[in-house]
Amino acid sequence: MSLDREKVLQLCNEWSKSTLMETLEIEYIDAGEGFLTAKMPVNSRVHQPMGLLHGGATVALAESVGSAASLMFINTEKQEVRGIEISANHLKSKRDGTVFCTAKIIHQGRSIHLWEIKITDENGKLISLCKLTNMILPRRA
Protein backbone atom coordinates (compact mmCIF):
# COMPACT_ATOMS: atom_id res chain seq x y z
CA MET A 1 0.00 0.00 0.00
CA SER A 2 1.31 3.41 -0.93
CA LEU A 3 0.33 6.02 1.63
CA ASP A 4 0.14 9.75 0.95
CA ARG A 5 0.63 11.01 4.53
CA GLU A 6 -0.44 14.60 3.86
CA LYS A 7 -3.57 13.52 1.97
CA VAL A 8 -4.59 11.12 4.77
CA LEU A 9 -4.14 13.81 7.43
CA GLN A 10 -5.99 16.41 5.38
CA LEU A 11 -8.93 14.06 4.76
CA CYS A 12 -9.14 12.97 8.41
CA ASN A 13 -9.10 16.57 9.62
CA GLU A 14 -11.69 17.61 7.01
CA TRP A 15 -14.01 14.70 7.91
CA SER A 16 -13.84 15.82 11.56
CA LYS A 17 -15.52 19.17 10.89
CA SER A 18 -18.91 19.58 12.60
CA THR A 19 -18.52 16.26 14.46
CA LEU A 20 -17.61 15.05 17.93
CA MET A 21 -13.97 15.09 16.84
CA GLU A 22 -14.17 18.85 16.27
CA THR A 23 -15.97 19.32 19.60
CA LEU A 24 -13.14 17.45 21.38
CA GLU A 25 -10.55 19.40 19.33
CA ILE A 26 -9.00 16.20 17.97
CA GLU A 27 -6.35 16.91 15.34
CA TYR A 28 -4.78 14.21 13.16
CA ILE A 29 -1.03 14.78 13.10
CA ASP A 30 0.75 11.72 11.68
CA ALA A 31 0.09 8.71 9.48
CA GLY A 32 2.19 5.89 8.10
CA GLU A 33 2.08 2.29 7.03
CA GLY A 34 -0.37 0.69 9.48
CA PHE A 35 -0.79 3.58 11.93
CA LEU A 36 -2.56 6.88 12.49
CA THR A 37 -1.89 9.46 15.24
CA ALA A 38 -3.96 12.34 16.58
CA LYS A 39 -3.75 14.70 19.53
CA MET A 40 -6.36 16.15 21.87
CA PRO A 41 -6.04 18.94 24.43
CA VAL A 42 -6.86 18.08 28.03
CA ASN A 43 -8.85 20.90 29.59
CA SER A 44 -12.20 21.46 31.31
CA ARG A 45 -14.06 20.50 28.09
CA VAL A 46 -12.92 16.87 28.51
CA HIS A 47 -12.77 16.68 32.32
CA GLN A 48 -14.93 14.61 34.61
CA PRO A 49 -16.18 16.31 37.82
CA MET A 50 -12.91 15.65 39.69
CA GLY A 51 -10.96 17.70 37.15
CA LEU A 52 -9.35 14.73 35.38
CA LEU A 53 -9.48 13.54 31.78
CA HIS A 54 -12.83 11.76 31.38
CA GLY A 55 -12.56 8.11 30.40
CA GLY A 56 -15.37 8.63 27.90
CA ALA A 57 -13.42 11.38 26.16
CA THR A 58 -10.41 9.07 26.04
CA VAL A 59 -12.50 6.28 24.49
CA ALA A 60 -14.06 8.74 22.02
CA LEU A 61 -10.54 9.75 20.98
CA ALA A 62 -9.46 6.12 20.61
CA GLU A 63 -12.51 5.12 18.56
CA SER A 64 -12.21 8.20 16.37
CA VAL A 65 -8.58 7.49 15.54
CA GLY A 66 -9.05 3.73 15.10
CA SER A 67 -12.06 4.20 12.84
CA ALA A 68 -10.30 6.84 10.75
CA ALA A 69 -7.29 4.53 10.50
CA SER A 70 -9.45 1.80 8.96
CA LEU A 71 -10.37 4.25 6.21
CA MET A 72 -6.76 4.04 5.00
CA PHE A 73 -7.32 0.39 4.04
CA ILE A 74 -10.67 0.51 2.26
CA ASN A 75 -12.24 1.94 -0.87
CA THR A 76 -14.41 4.67 0.69
CA GLU A 77 -16.57 4.85 -2.43
CA LYS A 78 -17.61 1.21 -2.01
CA GLN A 79 -17.06 0.45 1.69
CA GLU A 80 -17.63 1.99 5.11
CA VAL A 81 -16.36 1.40 8.64
CA ARG A 82 -18.38 0.55 11.75
CA GLY A 83 -16.83 0.18 15.18
CA ILE A 84 -18.30 -2.95 16.75
CA GLU A 85 -16.30 -3.31 19.97
CA ILE A 86 -13.93 -1.20 22.02
CA SER A 87 -12.25 -1.87 25.32
CA ALA A 88 -10.13 0.51 27.36
CA ASN A 89 -7.82 0.28 30.32
CA HIS A 90 -7.19 3.67 31.92
CA LEU A 91 -3.78 3.48 33.60
CA LYS A 92 -2.86 7.05 34.52
CA SER A 93 -4.83 10.24 35.12
CA LYS A 94 -4.24 13.57 33.41
CA ARG A 95 -5.44 17.07 34.37
CA ASP A 96 -4.12 19.29 31.60
CA GLY A 97 -1.85 19.43 28.59
CA THR A 98 -2.20 17.21 25.55
CA VAL A 99 -2.73 13.52 24.94
CA PHE A 100 -1.54 11.69 21.84
CA CYS A 101 -3.39 8.73 20.39
CA THR A 102 -1.82 6.22 18.03
CA ALA A 103 -3.77 3.38 16.43
CA LYS A 104 -1.69 0.49 15.05
CA ILE A 105 -3.20 -2.30 12.99
CA ILE A 106 -3.07 -5.75 14.56
CA HIS A 107 -5.27 -7.59 12.05
CA GLN A 108 -6.39 -6.39 8.62
CA GLY A 109 -8.95 -8.78 7.21
CA ARG A 110 -11.46 -8.22 4.43
CA SER A 111 -14.32 -7.60 6.84
CA ILE A 112 -12.66 -7.05 10.24
CA HIS A 113 -9.88 -4.69 11.35
CA LEU A 114 -8.39 -4.98 14.83
CA TRP A 115 -6.48 -2.00 16.27
CA GLU A 116 -4.26 -1.48 19.29
CA ILE A 117 -4.61 2.11 20.41
CA LYS A 118 -2.30 3.81 22.88
CA ILE A 119 -3.04 7.17 24.47
CA THR A 120 0.07 8.82 25.91
CA ASP A 121 1.00 12.15 27.48
CA GLU A 122 3.59 14.65 26.25
CA ASN A 123 6.37 12.58 27.83
CA GLY A 124 5.29 9.30 26.22
CA LYS A 125 3.78 7.94 29.46
CA LEU A 126 0.90 5.56 28.81
CA ILE A 127 -2.47 7.02 29.89
CA SER A 128 -4.82 4.42 28.37
CA LEU A 129 -4.55 1.26 26.29
CA CYS A 130 -7.48 0.40 24.04
CA LYS A 131 -8.46 -2.29 21.58
CA LEU A 132 -10.93 -1.53 18.77
CA THR A 133 -12.63 -3.91 16.36
CA ASN A 134 -14.06 -2.40 13.17
CA MET A 135 -16.35 -4.12 10.72
CA ILE A 136 -15.94 -3.23 7.05
CA LEU A 137 -19.29 -3.10 5.25
CA PRO A 138 -20.45 -2.43 1.70
CA ARG A 139 -21.47 1.23 1.36
CA ARG A 140 -25.21 1.69 1.27
CA ALA A 141 -26.67 3.90 -1.42
N, C-alpha and C positions, 0 to 999 in steps of 0.2 A: 504494500500500500504506500503510495506517495502522498505525503501530508503537506499541505500548504498551511504552515503555522499561522501566519497572519490572517489568512482567509477564515480559518477555523475560529480564531479569537474574535474576529470582526462579526462573524455570523452569530456566535454564542452571545456576544454582548448586544447585538441588535435584537435577537429573539427575546432577550430579557426585558426589553422595554415594556412598560405597562403591565408587569407581572409581579409575582411575589419576589422574584430575584431582584428587581429594581427596588422594591420596598425595603428589602434587606441590604441593599447597596452591594450586592454580589458583583464582582468584576472578574471576568476571565482574563488570566494573565500569562498562561503558558500552555503549550500543547506539544505533543510529540508522539512518536510511535507507541501507541498503547496507553497514553496517559493524557489527562487534562487537569489543569490547576486553576483555581480561582481564589480570590481573597474576599474577606468580609470584615468590616469594622465592628469592633465590640464596643457598644455604647448603650445608653439607656433604651434605645429602640429594640435591642435584642436581649435585654436583661429579664430575668425573673424577679419576683419581689425582693429577694435578698441581695440584689445588685450584681448578680453573676450572670454569665452567658447562659441563656435558656437552652436546655437540651433540645427543645423543639426547633429552635432556630438553627442549632447545630445539625440536626437531622434534615431540616429543610435545605441547608447548604449542601450537605452530603448527597441528598437525592437529586438536587438541581445539577450538581457537577457530574454525578454518575450517569444521569439520564442524558445530559448534553454530550457526554463522552461517547455514549452509544451511537449518537448521531454520526460520529466520525466513521462508523463501520457499515452504515446502511445507505441505501438509495432513498433519500427523503421524498422523492417524487412518487415512490411506489411502496414505501414502508414507513412505519411509525413506531415509536418507543413507548412502552408502558412499564412503569415500575410496579413490580408485583410483590416484592418483599424487601424490607430494610431492617437491619438490626444495628444497634449502636451501643458501644460501651464508652461511657464518659469517665475519663481517667483523671482529669485535672480541671480545676475551675479557672475561670478567667474573668476579670472585671472590666478591663479596657484594653485598647490597642487594636491589634488586627489578628485574625486567624487565617490560615492558609489551608486550603483543601485540595488534596490531590487524589484523583481516582485513577487506579491502575487496573487494567484488564486482567482477570484471572482465567476466565473462560469465554471464548468468543465462538458460540455456536450459531447455526442458522436462525434459530428461534429464541435462544436464551443467551444473555450476556451476564456474566458475574463479575462484579467489581469489588476491589478492596479500596476503601476510602479512608485516608488519614487526614485528620484535622490537627494542625500544629500551630504553635504560637510563633512569634517573631524569632525566637531562639531555637526553633526546631523541636521544642518539647511537645510530646504527644498529648493532645487535649482529649480527642475522641478517636475511636477506631470503629469504622462502620463496614458493613457488607451489604451490597445492593444487588438484587436480581432484577433484570429488565427482560421483558418479553418483547420480541420483535414481531409486529403484526403487519399484514397487508394494509395499506392506506385505504381508508373508506372514502368513497366519492362524496 
